[in-house]
Amino acid sequence: MITSGMSRPRSLILGLCALISFGASASIPEIEPGTPFTPLEPTREESITTQQIMSNLLRGHYERKRLDDRLSEQVLDTLLDDIDSTRSYLLASDVKGFERYRTSLDEALSRGNMEPAFVIYNRFQQRVSERLSFLLSELKTNAKDYRYDDTETLELDREEAPWATTSAELDDLWRKRLKNSILNLRLAGKDDKAIIELLTKRYQNQLNRVHQSKPVDAYQTFMNAVTQTFDPHTQYFSPRNSENFNINMSLSLQGIGAVLQTEDEHTKVVRLVPGGPAAKAANLEPEDKIIGVAQGKEEMVDVIGWRLDEVVDLIRGPKSSTVRLEIIPSSGATSDSKIISIVRDEVKLEEQSAQKEVIELKDGDSTRRLGVIDIPTFYIDFQGRMENLPDYRSTTRDVRRLIEELKEDNIDGLIIDLRSNGGGSLEEAISLTGLFIPTGPVVQVRGARGNVEVLQDQDPEVLYDGPLTVLVNRLSASASEIFAGAIQDYGRGLILGGQTFGKGTVQSLRPLTEGQLKITQAKFYRVSGESTQHQGVIPDILFPSLFDKDKIGESALSQALPWDTIRPAKELRMNPVTGLLPNLRERHEDRIQDNPDFIFMREQKDLVSEMRDKTEVSLNEAVRRKEREANDEKRLGLENKRRKAKGLPLLDTLEQTAEEVDKKDDEATAEAAKQDKEEADAMLEEAGFILLDYMKLASPGLTAQRN
């Protein structure tokens, strides 16, 4: 099985069948703080599975790595980073003790000896138990006396911090963290008694779960440190997570449709499944952190510090039921949580299908009509095709029909919108490219042994040869990058937007005695011979983006395979787009210079970057309240600056809805607000203007009706 889409280590898709239920909400025995962690022991099956994994990795992975001392060092460093990336649990003496394994983990792996892995995991869990016990003790005896009027600060960025040499150092760090948690809840409007109760329950639950750990937890943690040294998309799935992954690959999914990942003690949103409930609700975004889950109107369950699979179990549920999530938005401060509601539903193929619209843009004294085809994912109904159903769905079949309809609508040009399209069927990326080019290579696949297969479009028909633009962003990945790269290499159209994800590798699933191994076995290369891996596709004209490339994208992942080149699949003629780019970029910059939406995006990006760059936070309540008020004022000011420039009614607060504004203002401003909500988004509109510029520069009078 080949997968062609984004993936991240330790992530799960919340589109899982409601009939599967595990014990996330089951009763767990309460552990007395200070109870020593009972060491876990490896099983015989795990020893056998380890040897199977290593055999697959050494013989079948794209990177032909050797099982040697260098790999052993990488595994140890990766494991320590995975379990304690903020250097908040382990002591320097612990880490020094682990050094005896630095150059011997390779021998242990070759023999299937899991003892070193379990020694490290057991020590870590003991330290976690000690930290949670400390927090519970502080809440019981000292927290009520904490002061919030001093100059104390908490360091946020601890990736390069030295390991603590004493427990007293860690006590001081965790006292500050506890103080910060209390302060966050105070800023959220909770009283001190409720805060103490909430945090006591949170840390007690976490302590209980630590002591419920099983050998498979230790094993999976260690083996994924091993697989990550090869690349971030190679991953070990335990039997339970194998079952989850297999369900995710089906086309009929129930849940909220979100890919989640563990980040420290939080559950973070990686991306949304196109057509899923969360995407349609439009109230959850990548990089948001989920800190609470509630079923319908029931009490919110605090999930900070929970295991990812337990959070998944709590969020999934029957179709048509409602789940409420307490989230920290990616653009907000750590104290700015909010509660959203999502109705669980089935993610259906037709809801992920391509859709069309026509936008009209003023071009001097005339009005131009541009067709837009939004493709959320590259899909195909394999079962329908196998059964030779005449109306089976696929990306290419749907887009073919939509283009024919748009031609009848007398469009002047076409925009293919691949923003946030995470990939899908490789076959569909190739056949879709074929609608716009004659026969020829579309993508090259290089295997682990260096063999290169050129995958071609063999249909001589060109369905559409008119003016074309492809719109992408940082979440456009894999199959999206293959399509965009081919269009760019052939000079068939303009690529606009943000640098794409850079997911240019191919994975397959291999069964094991215990679970499955997802292994990277090949890389994608463009017609030009350039890899889409790591670098992605760089647009001809870049748009501003709120996505942080240091946090989202292949280049943000540890041990990502590098960008490189191979021989071109064919001799490419001079790209007709290249010579026009300086003029097109100049016109684009002139146009967006005073565009309220683009000004807003640039200023909003600067504000978000400013907040992300903070490496410490004040533990003074008055200072924090002032910082929060100043931040809210900045965000409100940016939004009202944009609205004023567009003739829209201003907001009194950030929480004010458009409907409230409409009621407050007169009929004229209410109508303006309505138009703002209905008009094409700013990036799509600007893509249209660039396409019009291209048509004038390339060939005056060029339209979609050209044959």
Secondary structure, 3 states (H helix, E strand, C coil): CCECECCCCCEEECCCCCCCCCHHHCCCCCCCCCCCCCCCCCCHHHHHHHHHHHHHHHHHCCCCCCCCHHHHHHHHHHHHHHHCCCCCCCEHHHHHHHHHHCCCHHHHHHHCCCHHHHHHHHHHHHHHHHHHHHHHHHHHHCHHHCCCCCCCEEECCCCCCCCECCHHHHHHHHHHHHHHHHHHHHHCCCCHHHHHHHHHHHHHHHHHHHCCCCHHHHHHHHHHHHHHCCCCCCEEECHHHHHHHHHHCCCCEEECCEEEEEECCEEEEEEECCCCHHHHHCCCCCCCEEEEEEECCCCCEECCCCCHHHHHHHHCCCCCCEEEEEEECCCCCCCCCEEEEEECEEECHHHHCCEEEEEEEEECCEEEEEEEEECCCECECHHHHHCCCCCCCEHHHHHHHHHHHHHHCCCCEEEEECCCCCEECHHHHHHHHCCCCCCEEEEEEEECCCCEEEEEECCCCCCCCCCEEEEECCCCCCHHHHHHHHHHHCCCCEEEECCCCCCCEEEEEEECCCCEEEEEEEEEECCCCEECCCCCCCCCEECCCCCCCCCCCHHHCCCCCCCCECCCCCCCCCCCCHHHHHHHHHHHHHHHCCCHHHHHHHHHHHHHHHHHCCCEEECCHHHHHHHHHHHHHHHHHHHHHHHHHCCCCCCCCCCCCHHHHHHHCCHHHHHHHHHHHHCCCHHHHHHHHHHHHHHHHHCCCCCCCCC
